[in-house]
Amino acid sequence: MDIVTLLILGLATATNLGVIKMKLENNRNADAILDATVLVVLGWVFSGTITGLAVATIASAFISAYLWLSPPNKLIEMYSEDDEEDEHNHEKII
């Protein structure tokens, strides 16, 4: 494997993890969980070869960027409703 491939893989992975971290910091937890899941699943599916792993890592970085620009609103709404219900139930207990 050449140095260029390693650099591309490293940059794609760092970018992907950075985007996931930013999403968590901005309370986009459902979006970040979806991103991390996609990264892990694609890595697992294509783990047989280094080329497959490179494709999976780069694809996951593109998916992460797409989800950053166009968040999955339904998933975020469902996650937010669960948080509101938990807060409401917590208030009842107190």
N, C-alpha and C positions, 0 to 999 in steps of 0.2 A: 504494500500500500504506500502511496506516495504522500508527501507532506501536504500537498494541496487538498487531497481528500480529507486528511485529518483536520486541516484548518476549516474546511467547509462544515464537517461534522461538528467540530467544536463550536463554531459560530452559530450554527443552527440550534444546537442544544442550549447554548447560553442564551440565545435570543428567546427560545421557547420558555425556558425556566424564568427568565426575566419578565416576560409578559405574564406568566402565571403568578409570579410574586406581585406584580403591579395590580393584577386583578384582585388578589387577596387583600392588599392594602386599601383598595377602593371598595371593599365590601361586595365584590362581585363573586361571592363564594360559589354559587351554582355554576357560573361560567368557568371559574378556575378548576373546579372539580371535573367538569366535562373535558376541559383542556388536558388535565393531567391524565384522565382516563384514556383519552385518545392517544396521548404520547406512549403510555404503557402498553396499550393494546397493539398499536402499530409496531412498536418495538418488539413485542412478543411474536406477532404474526410473521414479521420479516427477519427474525433473528438468525435464520439459517445461514445467511451469507453476509459479508460486510457490505456488499452492494445493496442488498435488500434492506439492511439496517440503515444505510445512508439515505435511501429513498424514504424510508419510514420517518426518519428524523427530520428530513427536509419537508416532507408532506405535513408532518405534525406542526412544524413551525409556521407553514402557510395557513393551516387550519386555525392555529392559535391567533395569528394576525387577523384572519377573517372574522373570528369570533370577537376579537377586540373591537373591530370597526362595526360589526353588525351582531350585537349580542342576541342570544336566544331568549327573547322576551318571555315566551310562555314558561320556560324553565325557571327564569328569574322570578316571574310572578308567583309560580307555585312555591318556590323556596321562600319568598317573602311572606306569603300567606301563612306558611308553617311557622315562621318566626313570630308573626303577629299573634297567632293562636297560642304559642308557647308563652309569650309575654302576658297575654290576657289570662291564661290559666294560672300563671305565676302570681298575678295580682289577686286572683280569687283566693288563692291559698293564704296569702299574707293578710 
